[in-house]
């Protein structure tokens, strides 16, 4: 899939664990892990908004596009 999730990089920059972010956003750790590994097929705007709020970032900081 040409859309990549850069959640790992943002978490590292913010010195935050995936568990901490999942708690703050209100998602299960399993669902947050699926998103982090790029296995998610979709993301709700409300989830994207909550992640951006907690990581103090823009959606473009979280998602990238690599054409084939």
N, CA, C and O atoms as a Tinker XYZ file with bonds, in Angstrom:
   272  protein
     1  N      0.843000   -1.184000    0.000000    73     2
     2  CA     0.000000    0.000000    0.000000    64     1     3
     3  C      0.884000    1.242000    0.000000    63     2     4     5
     4  O      1.808000    1.332000    0.809000    81     3
     5  N      0.629000    2.186000   -0.874000    73     3     6
     6  CA     1.494000    3.362000   -0.975000    64     5     7
     7  C      1.317000    4.388000    0.148000    63     6     8     9
     8  O      2.118000    5.317000    0.247000    81     7
     9  N      0.287000    4.247000    1.002000    73     7    10
    10  CA     0.124000    5.153000    2.134000    64     9    11
    11  C      0.857000    4.547000    3.325000    63    10    12    13
    12  O      0.608000    3.403000    3.704000    81    11
    13  N      1.761000    5.324000    3.909000    73    11    14
    14  CA     2.516000    4.833000    5.053000    64    13    15
    15  C      2.143000    5.619000    6.307000    63    14    16    17
    16  O      1.771000    6.790000    6.241000    81    15
    17  N      2.252000    4.948000    7.437000    73    15    18
    18  CA     1.950000    5.568000    8.730000    64    17    19
    19  C      3.270000    5.786000    9.456000    63    18    20    21
    20  O      4.046000    4.850000    9.647000    81    19
    21  N      3.517000    7.019000    9.855000    73    19    22
    22  CA     4.774000    7.383000   10.498000    64    21    23
    23  C      4.602000    7.572000   12.005000    63    22    24    25
    24  O      5.252000    8.416000   12.622000    81    23
    25  N      3.711000    6.767000   12.579000    73    23    26
    26  CA     3.400000    6.882000   13.998000    64    25    27
    27  C      4.606000    6.559000   14.871000    63    26    28    29
    28  O      4.827000    7.218000   15.887000    81    27
    29  N      5.380000    5.563000   14.491000    73    27    30
    30  CA     6.558000    5.175000   15.270000    64    29    31
    31  C      7.530000    6.343000   15.425000    63    30    32    33
    32  O      8.050000    6.586000   16.514000    81    31
    33  N      7.769000    7.056000   14.339000    73    31    34
    34  CA     8.685000    8.199000   14.381000    64    33    35
    35  C      8.166000    9.299000   15.298000    63    34    36    37
    36  O      8.924000    9.874000   16.079000    81    35
    37  N      6.878000    9.588000   15.202000    73    35    38
    38  CA     6.294000   10.637000   16.041000    64    37    39
    39  C      6.327000   10.254000   17.515000    63    38    40    41
    40  O      6.615000   11.091000   18.370000    81    39
    41  N      6.034000    8.998000   17.811000    73    39    42
    42  CA     6.090000    8.548000   19.200000    64    41    43
    43  C      7.501000    8.687000   19.752000    63    42    44    45
    44  O      7.691000    9.128000   20.885000    81    43
    45  N      8.479000    8.313000   18.957000    73    43    46
    46  CA     9.874000    8.425000   19.386000    64    45    47
    47  C     10.251000    9.887000   19.637000    63    46    48    49
    48  O     10.894000   10.204000   20.639000    81    47
    49  N      9.853000   10.765000   18.733000    73    47    50
    50  CA    10.157000   12.195000   18.882000    64    49    51
    51  C      9.506000   12.780000   20.125000    63    50    52    53
    52  O     10.087000   13.640000   20.788000    81    51
    53  N      8.292000   12.314000   20.446000    73    51    54
    54  CA     7.545000   12.847000   21.589000    64    53    55
    55  C      7.856000   12.095000   22.888000    63    54    56    57
    56  O      7.349000   12.437000   23.957000    81    55
    57  N      8.707000   11.057000   22.771000    73    55    58
    58  CA     9.055000   10.224000   23.926000    64    57    59
    59  C      7.804000    9.701000   24.626000    63    58    60    61
    60  O      7.641000    9.820000   25.841000    81    59
    61  N      6.934000    9.122000   23.815000    73    59    62
    62  CA     5.672000    8.589000   24.302000    64    61    63
    63  C      5.566000    7.129000   23.857000    63    62    64    65
    64  O      6.008000    6.770000   22.766000    81    63
    65  N      4.985000    6.307000   24.699000    73    63    66
    66  CA     4.799000    4.907000   24.326000    64    65    67
    67  C      3.477000    4.741000   23.579000    63    66    68    69
    68  O      2.583000    5.583000   23.662000    81    67
    69  N      3.382000    3.651000   22.861000    73    67    70
    70  CA     2.145000    3.337000   22.153000    64    69    71
    71  C      1.014000    3.119000   23.150000    63    70    72    73
    72  O     -0.126000    3.504000   22.890000    81    71
    73  N      1.318000    2.511000   24.273000    73    71    74
    74  CA     0.324000    2.281000   25.325000    64    73    75
    75  C     -0.220000    3.600000   25.852000    63    74    76    77
    76  O     -1.429000    3.749000   26.030000    81    75
    77  N      0.661000    4.549000   26.100000    73    75    78
    78  CA     0.245000    5.858000   26.606000    64    77    79
    79  C     -0.648000    6.572000   25.592000    63    78    80    81
    80  O     -1.667000    7.155000   25.961000    81    79
    81  N     -0.264000    6.527000   24.318000    73    79    82
    82  CA    -1.069000    7.169000   23.285000    64    81    83
    83  C     -2.436000    6.499000   23.176000    63    82    84    85
    84  O     -3.453000    7.182000   23.057000    81    83
    85  N     -2.466000    5.173000   23.216000    73    83    86
    86  CA    -3.735000    4.447000   23.128000    64    85    87
    87  C     -4.671000    4.858000   24.253000    63    86    88    89
    88  O     -5.863000    5.058000   24.022000    81    87
    89  N     -4.151000    4.988000   25.460000    73    87    90
    90  CA    -4.972000    5.417000   26.605000    64    89    91
    91  C     -5.497000    6.831000   26.410000    63    90    92    93
    92  O     -6.668000    7.103000   26.672000    81    91
    93  N     -4.639000    7.727000   25.955000    73    91    94
    94  CA    -5.042000    9.132000   25.764000    64    93    95
    95  C     -6.088000    9.281000   24.664000    63    94    96    97
    96  O     -6.995000   10.107000   24.766000    81    95
    97  N     -5.956000    8.475000   23.613000    73    95    98
    98  CA    -6.852000    8.575000   22.458000    64    97    99
    99  C     -8.149000    7.790000   22.682000    63    98   100   101
   100  O     -9.181000    8.102000   22.088000    81    99
   101  N     -8.085000    6.775000   23.540000    73    99   102
   102  CA    -9.264000    5.974000   23.807000    64   101   103
   103  C     -9.414000    4.788000   22.865000    63   102   104   105
   104  O    -10.529000    4.335000   22.608000    81   103
   105  N     -8.299000    4.285000   22.350000    73   103   106
   106  CA    -8.302000    3.093000   21.506000    64   105   107
   107  C     -7.634000    1.949000   22.255000    63   106   108   109
   108  O     -6.868000    2.169000   23.192000    81   107
   109  N     -7.933000    0.733000   21.831000    73   107   110
   110  CA    -7.238000   -0.401000   22.426000    64   109   111
   111  C     -5.806000   -0.421000   21.915000    63   110   112   113
   112  O     -5.501000    0.110000   20.847000    81   111
   113  N     -4.945000   -1.036000   22.691000    73   111   114
   114  CA    -3.556000   -1.156000   22.281000    64   113   115
   115  C     -3.460000   -1.978000   20.996000    63   114   116   117
   116  O     -2.624000   -1.697000   20.138000    81   115
   117  N     -4.312000   -2.986000   20.866000    73   115   118
   118  CA    -4.301000   -3.824000   19.664000    64   117   119
   119  C     -4.623000   -3.000000   18.417000    63   118   120   121
   120  O     -3.939000   -3.127000   17.402000    81   119
   121  N     -5.653000   -2.158000   18.483000    73   119   122
   122  CA    -6.008000   -1.329000   17.330000    64   121   123
   123  C     -4.927000   -0.292000   17.025000    63   122   124   125
   124  O     -4.645000   -0.002000   15.863000    81   123
   125  N     -4.332000    0.257000   18.071000    73   123   126
   126  CA    -3.262000    1.237000   17.856000    64   125   127
   127  C     -2.055000    0.546000   17.213000    63   126   128   129
   128  O     -1.381000    1.136000   16.368000    81   127
   129  N     -1.784000   -0.680000   17.604000    73   127   130
   130  CA    -0.677000   -1.438000   17.024000    64   129   131
   131  C     -0.923000   -1.734000   15.545000    63   130   132   133
   132  O      0.002000   -1.665000   14.736000    81   131
   133  N     -2.157000   -2.062000   15.192000    73   131   134
   134  CA    -2.514000   -2.295000   13.787000    64   133   135
   135  C     -2.258000   -1.034000   12.965000    63   134   136   137
   136  O     -1.749000   -1.105000   11.847000    81   135
   137  N     -2.611000    0.103000   13.522000    73   135   138
   138  CA    -2.370000    1.371000   12.822000    64   137   139
   139  C     -0.868000    1.634000   12.694000    63   138   140   141
   140  O     -0.389000    2.015000   11.626000    81   139
   141  N     -0.136000    1.430000   13.776000    73   139   142
   142  CA     1.302000    1.704000   13.778000    64   141   143
   143  C      2.061000    0.851000   12.769000    63   142   144   145
   144  O      2.996000    1.329000   12.127000    81   143
   145  N      1.667000   -0.395000   12.630000    73   143   146
   146  CA     2.381000   -1.302000   11.725000    64   145   147
   147  C      1.958000   -1.149000   10.269000    63   146   148   149
   148  O      2.504000   -1.818000    9.393000    81   147
   149  N      0.993000   -0.277000   10.005000    73   147   150
   150  CA     0.558000   -0.045000    8.635000    64   149   151
   151  C     -0.411000   -1.092000    8.115000    63   150   152   153
   152  O     -0.650000   -1.169000    6.910000    81   151
   153  N     -0.968000   -1.896000    9.002000    73   151   154
   154  CA    -1.898000   -2.945000    8.587000    64   153   155
   155  C     -3.350000   -2.474000    8.565000    63   154   156   157
   156  O     -4.233000   -3.207000    8.120000    81   155
   157  N     -3.600000   -1.265000    9.040000    73   155   158
   158  CA    -4.962000   -0.725000    9.043000    64   157   159
   159  C     -5.390000   -0.400000    7.618000    63   158   160   161
   160  O     -4.591000    0.099000    6.825000    81   159
   161  N     -6.631000   -0.678000    7.297000    73   159   162
   162  CA    -7.161000   -0.391000    5.966000    64   161   163
   163  C     -7.863000    0.966000    5.931000    63   162   164   165
   164  O     -8.119000    1.509000    4.856000    81   163
   165  N     -8.170000    1.509000    7.106000    73   163   166
   166  CA    -8.876000    2.789000    7.181000    64   165   167
   167  C     -8.627000    3.403000    8.554000    63   166   168   169
   168  O     -8.199000    2.720000    9.484000    81   167
   169  N     -8.902000    4.699000    8.665000    73   167   170
   170  CA    -8.831000    5.390000    9.947000    64   169   171
   171  C     -9.956000    6.409000    9.988000    63   170   172   173
   172  O    -10.189000    7.129000    9.016000    81   171
   173  N    -10.639000    6.467000   11.093000    73   171   174
   174  CA   -11.712000    7.457000   11.251000    64   173   175
   175  C    -11.097000    8.840000   11.455000    63   174   176   177
   176  O    -10.028000    8.982000   12.048000    81   175
   177  N    -11.786000    9.832000   10.958000    73   175   178
   178  CA   -11.302000   11.200000   11.145000    64   177   179
   179  C    -11.243000   11.547000   12.622000    63   178   180   181
   180  O    -10.339000   12.268000   13.044000    81   179
   181  N    -12.174000   11.057000   13.414000    73   179   182
   182  CA   -12.156000   11.345000   14.851000    64   181   183
   183  C    -10.909000   10.738000   15.511000    63   182   184   185
   184  O    -10.336000   11.333000   16.424000    81   183
   185  N    -10.497000    9.565000   15.049000    73   183   186
   186  CA    -9.278000    8.944000   15.566000    64   185   187
   187  C     -8.055000    9.733000   15.129000    63   186   188   189
   188  O     -7.152000    9.987000   15.925000    81   187
   189  N     -8.031000   10.114000   13.869000    73   187   190
   190  CA    -6.930000   10.917000   13.345000    64   189   191
   191  C     -6.824000   12.235000   14.105000    63   190   192   193
   192  O     -5.727000   12.677000   14.447000    81   191
   193  N     -7.957000   12.850000   14.363000    73   191   194
   194  CA    -7.975000   14.112000   15.114000    64   193   195
   195  C     -7.417000   13.914000   16.522000    63   194   196   197
   196  O     -6.620000   14.726000   16.993000    81   195
   197  N     -7.831000   12.842000   17.195000    73   195   198
   198  CA    -7.370000   12.586000   18.560000    64   197   199
   199  C     -5.865000   12.311000   18.598000    63   198   200   201
   200  O     -5.173000   12.786000   19.498000    81   199
   201  N     -5.361000   11.554000   17.638000    73   199   202
   202  CA    -3.926000   11.275000   17.583000    64   201   203
   203  C     -3.150000   12.566000   17.343000    63   202   204   205
   204  O     -2.144000   12.823000   18.004000    81   203
   205  N     -3.617000   13.371000   16.402000    73   203   206
   206  CA    -2.941000   14.645000   16.120000    64   205   207
   207  C     -2.981000   15.577000   17.325000    63   206   208   209
   208  O     -2.016000   16.294000   17.589000    81   207
   209  N     -4.083000   15.570000   18.051000    73   207   210
   210  CA    -4.196000   16.394000   19.259000    64   209   211
   211  C     -3.164000   15.959000   20.296000    63   210   212   213
   212  O     -2.461000   16.796000   20.862000    81   211
   213  N     -3.073000   14.669000   20.542000    73   211   214
   214  CA    -2.182000   14.155000   21.580000    64   213   215
   215  C     -0.710000   14.240000   21.192000    63   214   216   217
   216  O      0.148000   14.405000   22.060000    81   215
   217  N     -0.408000   14.130000   19.909000    73   215   218
   218  CA     0.985000   14.208000   19.462000    64   217   219
   219  C      1.372000   15.609000   18.993000    63   218   220   221
   220  O      2.515000   15.848000   18.604000    81   219
   221  N      0.405000   16.536000   19.033000    73   219   222
   222  CA     0.643000   17.913000   18.597000    64   221   223
   223  C      1.261000   17.924000   17.203000    63   222   224   225
   224  O      2.348000   18.458000   16.983000    81   223
   225  N      0.524000   17.310000   16.260000    73   223   226
   226  CA     1.021000   17.215000   14.890000    64   225   227
   227  C     -0.118000   17.434000   13.901000    63   226   228   229
   228  O     -1.276000   17.576000   14.293000    81   227
   229  N      0.215000   17.458000   12.648000    73   227   230
   230  CA    -0.751000   17.570000   11.563000    64   229   231
   231  C     -0.926000   16.185000   10.927000    63   230   232   233
   232  O     -0.031000   15.347000   11.035000    81   231
   233  N     -2.065000   15.928000   10.265000    73   231   234
   234  CA    -2.245000   14.635000    9.604000    64   233   235
   235  C     -1.113000   14.288000    8.639000    63   234   236   237
   236  O     -0.753000   13.119000    8.505000    81   235
   237  N     -0.558000   15.277000    7.978000    73   235   238
   238  CA     0.549000   15.042000    7.057000    64   237   239
   239  C      1.832000   14.600000    7.762000    63   238   240   241
   240  O      2.709000   13.998000    7.143000    81   239
   241  N      1.939000   14.900000    9.058000    73   239   242
   242  CA     3.080000   14.426000    9.833000    64   241   243
   243  C      2.945000   12.939000   10.140000    63   242   244   245
   244  O      3.940000   12.240000   10.332000    81   243
   245  N      1.716000   12.471000   10.183000    73   243   246
   246  CA     1.409000   11.094000   10.556000    64   245   247
   247  C      1.338000   10.155000    9.357000    63   246   248   249
   248  O      1.686000    8.979000    9.457000    81   247
   249  N      0.887000   10.683000    8.229000    73   247   250
   250  CA     0.696000    9.860000    7.035000    64   249   251
   251  C      1.583000   10.333000    5.889000    63   250   252   253
   252  O      1.838000   11.528000    5.745000    81   251
   253  N      2.040000    9.412000    5.095000    73   251   254
   254  CA     2.844000    9.734000    3.928000    64   253   255
   255  C      2.370000    8.930000    2.733000    63   254   256   257
   256  O      1.616000    7.970000    2.889000    81   255
   257  N      2.797000    9.306000    1.562000    73   255   258
   258  CA     2.410000    8.628000    0.332000    64   257   259
   259  C      3.652000    8.310000   -0.471000    63   258   260   261
   260  O      4.435000    9.198000   -0.810000    81   259
   261  N      3.826000    7.017000   -0.773000    73   259   262
   262  CA     4.935000    6.573000   -1.601000    64   261   263
   263  C      4.359000    5.911000   -2.843000    63   262   264   265
   264  O      3.899000    4.771000   -2.777000    81   263
   265  N      4.378000    6.607000   -3.973000    73   263   266
   266  CA     3.823000    5.979000   -5.191000    64   265   267
   267  C      4.649000    4.768000   -5.602000    63   266   268   269
   268  O      5.845000    4.682000   -5.325000    81   267
   269  N      3.987000    3.847000   -6.263000    73   267   270
   270  CA     4.663000    2.619000   -6.726000    64   269   271
   271  C      5.752000    2.911000   -7.714000    63   270   272
   272  O      6.412000    1.990000   -8.196000    81   271
